[in-house]
Amino acid sequence: MKFNRYQHYKTYNLLLFIVIAFWSAWFVSSNSISNEVFLKKNSWLWLYILTFSSLLALGLTSLHFLRGPGFTESSMALFKTFFWTFLLCNLTLWPVPQVWIYLTASREINDRVEFTLFYPGPSKGKAGNCPVGIGYYDRDLQRYVELCAEKDQIDRKARKLYVQKRVNDYGARIWRYHFIR
């Protein structure tokens, strides 16, 4: 049986394509829920992500140091290993708290709150801004929340906003709201 030396590269490229496809799907799906999920004001979840990313980057940098040529290798290569591992890990894990809240928030709360309108609304990323923003103070989250709305959704005579949300210990998912006269 003859060995095809390019088969290894085909497998590697296929695996790399699958990883990049899943990574891209993760970013698209987590970005789509970011406009309806809000963390509580004093949430420390970001500290866990930074700690895990730092430990993983230190571990991979030490593996790079131990398997490399030792002291003859430049310290810049070790710094690049740490930096890129830390950055990619942070980018990948940063939306995890929002996705966790989206999946596990189960306690349903309905609120009637006073609101303010502002133009233009909050940012939607590369797509620009929302035409109209709805802002209100959320007692459960203990912070000011900005929602995105279209101009035809706005009721100028409304006095209150009826907000339906699902809450857990870390934040809330606002899944429906409408104006009350």
C-alpha positions as a printed Julia matrix, in Angstrom:
181×3 Matrix{Float64}:
   0.0    0.0    0.0
   1.35   3.37  -1.03
   1.32   6.23   1.52
  -0.11   9.54   0.34
   1.8   12.26   2.15
  -0.8   14.9    1.22
  -3.59  13.01   3.03
  -2.33  14.47   6.32
  -2.74  18.01   4.98
  -6.23  17.27   3.69
  -7.29  16.02   7.13
  -5.68  19.02   8.82
  -7.4   21.48   6.46
 -10.76  19.77   6.93
 -10.41  19.87  10.71
  -9.33  23.52  10.58
 -12.34  24.36   8.38
 -14.72  22.63  10.82
 -13.24  24.47  13.82
 -13.47  27.84  12.06
 -17.06  27.1   10.97
 -18.12  26.25  14.55
 -16.24  29.3   15.89
 -18.01  31.56  13.37
 -21.4   30.02  14.17
 -20.71  30.62  17.89
 -20.01  34.3   17.26
 -23.04  34.82  15.04
 -25.44  33.06  17.4
 -24.09  34.7   20.55
 -24.13  38.13  18.91
 -27.77  37.71  17.91
 -28.88  37.3   21.55
 -26.78  40.13  22.96
 -29.52  42.74  22.4
 -32.04  40.98  24.66
 -29.82  39.66  27.48
 -28.5   41.92  30.25
 -26.15  41.16  33.15
 -26.76  42.44  36.66
 -24.96  45.62  37.63
 -22.26  44.17  39.88
 -21.67  40.93  38.01
 -18.19  39.45  38.44
 -18.51  36.92  35.61
 -15.98  38.78  33.46
 -13.35  38.16  36.15
 -13.79  34.39  35.77
 -13.3   34.68  32.02
 -10.15  36.78  32.39
  -8.74  34.38  34.99
  -9.43  31.29  32.88
  -7.96  32.97  29.78
  -4.84  34.0   31.68
  -4.3   30.52  33.11
  -4.8   28.87  29.72
  -2.43  31.34  28.05
   0.21  30.78  30.77
  -0.15  27.02  30.38
   0.27  27.1   26.61
   3.16  29.55  26.86
   4.95  27.27  29.34
   4.37  24.29  27.0
   5.81  26.35  24.16
   8.82  27.2   26.34
   9.38  23.6   27.44
   9.13  22.1   23.98
  11.08  24.9   22.23
  14.85  25.28  22.0
  14.96  26.87  25.45
  16.79  30.06  26.2
  17.97  30.54  22.62
  14.38  31.23  21.54
  13.45  34.86  21.75
  11.17  36.03  24.53
   9.09  37.78  21.89
   7.87  34.4   20.56
   6.75  33.44  24.08
   5.01  36.8   24.49
   3.19  36.31  21.17
   2.06  32.86  22.28
   0.7   34.27  25.53
  -0.92  37.31  23.89
  -2.68  35.47  21.05
  -3.86  32.64  23.28
  -5.21  35.13  25.83
  -6.9   37.2   23.12
  -8.54  34.3   21.28
  -9.7   32.7   24.53
 -11.23  35.98  25.69
 -12.95  36.56  22.35
 -14.39  33.07  22.42
 -15.52  33.06  26.06
 -16.73  36.66  26.43
 -20.34  35.95  25.35
 -20.63  32.85  27.6
 -22.38  34.68  30.51
 -25.01  36.12  28.16
 -25.61  32.74  26.53
 -25.84  31.15  30.01
 -28.47  33.68  31.06
 -30.33  33.19  27.77
 -30.49  29.42  28.31
 -31.1   29.23  32.07
 -33.24  32.26  32.98
 -36.52  30.7   34.07
 -38.23  32.92  36.64
 -40.69  35.11  34.75
 -41.23  38.7   35.9
 -43.6   41.28  34.42
 -42.93  44.96  35.15
 -44.6   48.25  34.37
 -41.91  50.91  34.2
 -41.51  54.52  33.19
 -39.34  54.96  30.13
 -37.57  57.55  28.02
 -37.04  57.62  24.27
 -33.78  58.69  22.67
 -32.62  59.08  19.1
 -30.62  57.3   17.68
 -30.96  54.12  19.69
 -28.24  51.85  21.04
 -25.57  50.43  18.75
 -26.24  47.27  16.76
 -22.56  46.74  15.96
 -21.47  47.05  12.34
 -25.09  47.44  11.26
 -25.2   50.92  12.84
 -27.65  52.16  15.44
 -31.29  51.42  16.13
 -33.62  54.17  14.91
 -35.13  54.64  18.39
 -33.89  53.68  21.83
 -36.07  52.93  24.84
 -34.39  53.41  28.18
 -35.59  52.53  31.67
 -34.2   51.62  35.08
 -34.58  47.91  35.85
 -34.97  47.12  39.56
 -34.04  43.45  39.2
 -30.83  44.19  37.31
 -30.14  47.33  39.38
 -29.08  49.23  36.27
 -30.29  51.31  33.34
 -31.38  49.22  30.34
 -31.52  50.37  26.72
 -33.75  48.53  24.27
 -33.85  48.81  20.5
 -37.07  49.71  18.66
 -38.27  50.72  15.23
 -40.1   54.01  14.64
 -43.4   52.3   13.84
 -43.37  50.46  17.2
 -43.36  53.67  19.23
 -46.61  54.87  20.83
 -46.23  58.59  21.54
 -49.17  58.65  23.96
 -47.87  55.8   26.11
 -47.0   56.53  29.73
 -45.49  53.21  30.77
 -43.68  50.25  29.28
 -44.83  46.71  30.04
 -41.72  44.51  30.14
 -41.76  40.72  30.26
 -38.46  39.13  31.21
 -36.98  35.93  32.47
 -34.51  36.3   35.32
 -31.85  34.21  37.04
 -29.17  35.1   39.62
 -26.82  36.67  37.05
 -29.09  38.69  34.79
 -32.24  38.81  32.71
 -33.5   38.07  29.25
 -36.04  40.64  28.07
 -38.15  38.76  25.59
 -41.16  41.02  25.1
 -42.23  44.61  25.77
 -45.05  46.88  24.68
 -46.38  50.35  25.47
 -49.24  51.06  27.91
 -51.35  54.2   27.69
